[in-house]
Amino acid sequence: MINLIARIICVVASLGALSLAQVARPSSHLSPSERQIIKLACNHSVVMLGENGHGDGSTISIKARIIPELVAHCGFSAIAFESSYYDFAELARSTPAHHRYDRQKFLSAIGRIWNQDAEFQPLADWVARQTSNKLAMFGIDDTFGSAGATYSLSVMPGQLAMLVPENERPVCQALLALDGWPGLDDAAQQSMTDHCLANALESLVTSSNPDVSHLRAMANAYRRSNARRRLQTNEFISARDLAMADNLDAFRRALSPGTKIIVWVANAHAALGGYKVGSPIGQIAKTRYGLDLFTVGFSSAGGKFRWSRNEVRKVPLASEDSLETRILQGRSAAVATQAQLASMGTIPGSALSWHQRIETNWSGLFDAIYVLGEERPTTIVIGN
């Protein structure tokens, strides 16, 4: 995998962190809270920007404004998304050095979770103006089957199936494309899928295929995903977070020293703890990167969010004693630092995942929390 990532990011190998003298002021069109987050994050080398739920429109808009500013003014030159490992690898492989990224290929790699959101489109427009030698991008989620991810669902299964013995190609292509195969139950399909991937990897040992390193990385990642697909919920989440943390770590180690990375994930993954089973990416990354890591959680005191394509839900109103109310203090938006969170002690709040209320010491979960007075649901754009 390191060889593949080295190819992905070699075009930014000469990029390093900007000195403090080179850091400019963020744009004036940003809100005070947005400027505060940029100021807090600027001197760290890995910044995780969370979101309470993937259907939080205001939060996604804020992140889409913050990211270009971090790149322009704080020296960040790489972005890792909680999106398809496979499709981002293909995007990097197929984008020539010094060429701009293809907007539709980028949206395909992002997947259906965000690529149909109107709030995400400004970031896609910005990415389409970036060149591959200035900005490295990576998908950290190797879970196979991301809706809307064209390469991994439509092209890659055929590429990998062509590497197995001819008599096994039909069943392997069907299984690798998640189409199933008659007569095989779930356990047998999982076993046969692993057999197909193992055969593909074996054939690559002596292959003269010019894309051998790419295909090897795809098969290894798919094999990891396949191995955890029948785990129970908590075990699956834990294994997925560890895989994403390892993928992020491999990406970071392959970049040139000093390269600064933005990580787009959910609050539940950016958190520095908070779970009885397993560790979120933020918690794993903190043990590896220490003070280089800065995590931001997002929450709101009310409003609505998109639960699914067809369902919008209300954000529970924040109580007087809640994290959200104490941070806002009557403002429409506000940020609390880790020190401020620590001073609040253990209090109720809903900043961890999908606006669900829990009681905890929030300083143990994030380096900063951005709270909105009112969240709004994402607006779906038809056609992407």
C-alpha angles and dihedrals in degrees: 000000000000090000091054094047091047088058091047095054105028088101089066096041092114094053119103138169117292118246117247089254089062096052112106130199117274117254118283093234090073121097120249090253092051091050090049092054090050091050092049093046100040100088096047123088099215118040121182115201111196134191127207093229132356089245097060104120100186092049093050090051090052092050090048089056096043098050098062088047092053089051095045100042109021104041100250111156105168135058127195117196131200085241142101114326088198100050095045089050089053091046090054093044093051097044110087118224113276091014124121119251118259108247097214093047089051092051090048090053090049090055135209095304090078111359094086095048117109088211091061096050097084089058090049089051090051093048090052088060093053125092124224093241092058102040128035118199131192140176114225099188112090093178102128121230106050107173112242094019100129102186099049095043101039110023111023098060090059092046092053094041090056088064096062127077111291096245091057098046099094095052093041094051091048093049095043089052090051091244093126127220129252115259097018120109121208095273092048091048091052091049094047092047089055089048090053092050093046090052091048091052092048092053091051091061090077099022123128091201108136089221095053095123092049093048092045090054091048093050094046092049092047089050091055090049093048092050093061101037096101096044119121116262101266094041091047093051091048093049092046093051091050091050091050091048090050091048090050090048092051090049092050095047092051093052120088114272113276096024109146120221133203114204119204109203143130121277088250090063098038092053120114091221140318103137131104092208121049131337129275120234092260093056092049092045092050091059089050103039105025113187091000086078124079120181127197124195123194129212142156140214096225146329128095139295136194112257095179138347091279103028132072119188134195121251106234110251112256115248123231092257096046131116091244096053093045093051096045098045090188097316125124091235136003142166128225121201123219091260091053091048090051091053090058093059120198110349138151119267143143103227099114109070138348093339093290113156119241134159118235146122098274094200086075092058107045142015089224137001124211113205127194123200090223132015123204130203122256117263112233116227112209116223105036 
